[in-house]
Amino acid sequence: METKVDHLVMYGAKWCPDAKRARKFLDDHGIQYEWHDVDEEEGARDLVIKMNGRFVIPTLLFPDGAKMTEPSNEELFAKFGV
């Protein structure tokens, strides 16, 4: 399933260490994003499962059509060139 976005969107949960780390990376580098908490937003968990075929967070969607799941800081550095 492909989801089109016009800005960076992240799906995650407050309890998820990978989501916390990815959010910290984005915040530390001043990268704007839209946050969706899969535990607090109705339908967000189901959307993540539809996009990935399984529940995996964080899931990041990019305006260029790219998607990253559970990206490492190294992968984020490469994507954003920071």
Phi and psi in degrees as GROMACS dihedral restraints (atoms count N, CA, C in turn):
[ dihedral_restraints ]
;  ai    aj    ak    al  type     phi  dphi    fc
    3     4     5     6     1  -105.1    20    10
    4     5     6     7     1   131.5    20    10
    6     7     8     9     1  -117.1    20    10
    7     8     9    10     1   121.3    20    10
    9    10    11    12     1   -83.9    20    10
   10    11    12    13     1   134.8    20    10
   12    13    14    15     1  -134.2    20    10
   13    14    15    16     1   154.0    20    10
   15    16    17    18     1  -107.1    20    10
   16    17    18    19     1     7.6    20    10
   18    19    20    21     1  -157.4    20    10
   19    20    21    22     1   168.5    20    10
   21    22    23    24     1   -67.4    20    10
   22    23    24    25     1   132.3    20    10
   24    25    26    27     1  -129.2    20    10
   25    26    27    28     1   135.1    20    10
   27    28    29    30     1  -125.0    20    10
   28    29    30    31     1   133.6    20    10
   30    31    32    33     1  -107.9    20    10
   31    32    33    34     1   131.4    20    10
   33    34    35    36     1  -166.7    20    10
   34    35    36    37     1  -163.8    20    10
   36    37    38    39     1  -146.1    20    10
   37    38    39    40     1   149.2    20    10
   39    40    41    42     1   -60.6    20    10
   40    41    42    43     1   -29.6    20    10
   42    43    44    45     1   -82.1    20    10
   43    44    45    46     1   -11.4    20    10
   45    46    47    48     1   -83.8    20    10
   46    47    48    49     1   118.0    20    10
   48    49    50    51     1   -62.3    20    10
   49    50    51    52     1   -35.8    20    10
   51    52    53    54     1   -67.8    20    10
   52    53    54    55     1   -38.0    20    10
   54    55    56    57     1   -67.0    20    10
   55    56    57    58     1   -41.1    20    10
   57    58    59    60     1   -59.8    20    10
   58    59    60    61     1   -44.3    20    10
   60    61    62    63     1   -66.1    20    10
   61    62    63    64     1   -44.3    20    10
   63    64    65    66     1   -64.8    20    10
   64    65    66    67     1   -41.1    20    10
   66    67    68    69     1   -63.0    20    10
   67    68    69    70     1   -41.6    20    10
   69    70    71    72     1   -62.0    20    10
   70    71    72    73     1   -43.0    20    10
   72    73    74    75     1   -57.6    20    10
   73    74    75    76     1   -51.4    20    10
   75    76    77    78     1   -62.3    20    10
   76    77    78    79     1   -45.3    20    10
   78    79    80    81     1   -62.8    20    10
   79    80    81    82     1   -45.3    20    10
   81    82    83    84     1   -62.0    20    10
   82    83    84    85     1   -28.1    20    10
   84    85    86    87     1  -102.3    20    10
   85    86    87    88     1     9.5    20    10
   87    88    89    90     1    64.5    20    10
   88    89    90    91     1    30.1    20    10
   90    91    92    93     1   -91.7    20    10
   91    92    93    94     1   120.3    20    10
   93    94    95    96     1   -73.2    20    10
   94    95    96    97     1   140.3    20    10
   96    97    98    99     1  -155.5    20    10
   97    98    99   100     1   160.9    20    10
   99   100   101   102     1  -104.0    20    10
  100   101   102   103     1   125.9    20    10
  102   103   104   105     1   -99.5    20    10
  103   104   105   106     1   133.9    20    10
  105   106   107   108     1  -126.8    20    10
  106   107   108   109     1   117.9    20    10
  108   109   110   111     1   -88.5    20    10
  109   110   111   112     1   118.1    20    10
  111   112   113   114     1   -68.2    20    10
  112   113   114   115     1   -17.6    20    10
  114   115   116   117     1   -88.9    20    10
  115   116   117   118     1   -21.4    20    10
  117   118   119   120     1  -108.7    20    10
  118   119   120   121     1   -20.7    20    10
  120   121   122   123     1  -106.3    20    10
  121   122   123   124     1   118.9    20    10
  123   124   125   126     1   -59.8    20    10
  124   125   126   127     1   130.5    20    10
  126   127   128   129     1    87.9    20    10
  127   128   129   130     1   -13.0    20    10
  129   130   131   132     1   -66.2    20    10
  130   131   132   133     1   -43.1    20    10
  132   133   134   135     1   -61.5    20    10
  133   134   135   136     1   -44.7    20    10
  135   136   137   138     1   -63.1    20    10
  136   137   138   139     1   -38.2    20    10
  138   139   140   141     1   -64.3    20    10
  139   140   141   142     1   -41.4    20    10
  141   142   143   144     1   -60.4    20    10
  142   143   144   145     1   -43.7    20    10
  144   145   146   147     1   -64.0    20    10
  145   146   147   148     1   -41.7    20    10
  147   148   149   150     1   -64.5    20    10
  148   149   150   151     1   -39.9    20    10
  150   151   152   153     1   -69.4    20    10
  151   152   153   154     1   -35.3    20    10
  153   154   155   156     1  -108.8    20    10
  154   155   156   157     1   -11.5    20    10
  156   157   158   159     1    79.5    20    10
  157   158   159   160     1    -0.6    20    10
  159   160   161   162     1  -165.7    20    10
  160   161   162   163     1   168.4    20    10
  162   163   164   165     1   -84.5    20    10
  163   164   165   166     1   112.4    20    10
  165   166   167   168     1  -144.7    20    10
  166   167   168   169     1   124.1    20    10
  168   169   170   171     1  -132.8    20    10
  169   170   171   172     1   152.7    20    10
  171   172   173   174     1   -74.8    20    10
  172   173   174   175     1   151.6    20    10
  174   175   176   177     1  -117.5    20    10
  175   176   177   178     1   124.6    20    10
  177   178   179   180     1  -112.8    20    10
  178   179   180   181     1   133.6    20    10
  180   181   182   183     1  -114.1    20    10
  181   182   183   184     1   136.9    20    10
  183   184   185   186     1  -116.3    20    10
  184   185   186   187     1   151.0    20    10
  186   187   188   189     1   -60.5    20    10
  187   188   189   190     1   -24.8    20    10
  189   190   191   192     1   -80.0    20    10
  190   191   192   193     1     4.0    20    10
  192   193   194   195     1    93.6    20    10
  193   194   195   196     1    -7.7    20    10
  195   196   197   198     1   -72.7    20    10
  196   197   198   199     1   155.7    20    10
  198   199   200   201     1  -137.7    20    10
  199   200   201   202     1   138.6    20    10
  201   202   203   204     1  -127.0    20    10
  202   203   204   205     1   139.5    20    10
  204   205   206   207     1  -122.6    20    10
  205   206   207   208     1   135.0    20    10
  207   208   209   210     1    46.0    20    10
  208   209   210   211     1    49.3    20    10
  210   211   212   213     1   -69.5    20    10
  211   212   213   214     1   143.2    20    10
  213   214   215   216     1   -77.6    20    10
  214   215   216   217     1   166.0    20    10
  216   217   218   219     1   -61.1    20    10
  217   218   219   220     1   -35.6    20    10
  219   220   221   222     1   -62.5    20    10
  220   221   222   223     1   -41.4    20    10
  222   223   224   225     1   -65.6    20    10
  223   224   225   226     1   -38.3    20    10
  225   226   227   228     1   -67.3    20    10
  226   227   228   229     1   -41.4    20    10
  228   229   230   231     1   -57.2    20    10
  229   230   231   232     1   -46.4    20    10
  231   232   233   234     1   -64.1    20    10
  232   233   234   235     1   -41.7    20    10
  234   235   236   237     1   -66.3    20    10
  235   236   237   238     1   -43.0    20    10
  237   238   239   240     1   -95.1    20    10
  238   239   240   241     1   -10.7    20    10
  240   241   242   243     1    65.0    20    10
  241   242   243   244     1    33.9    20    10
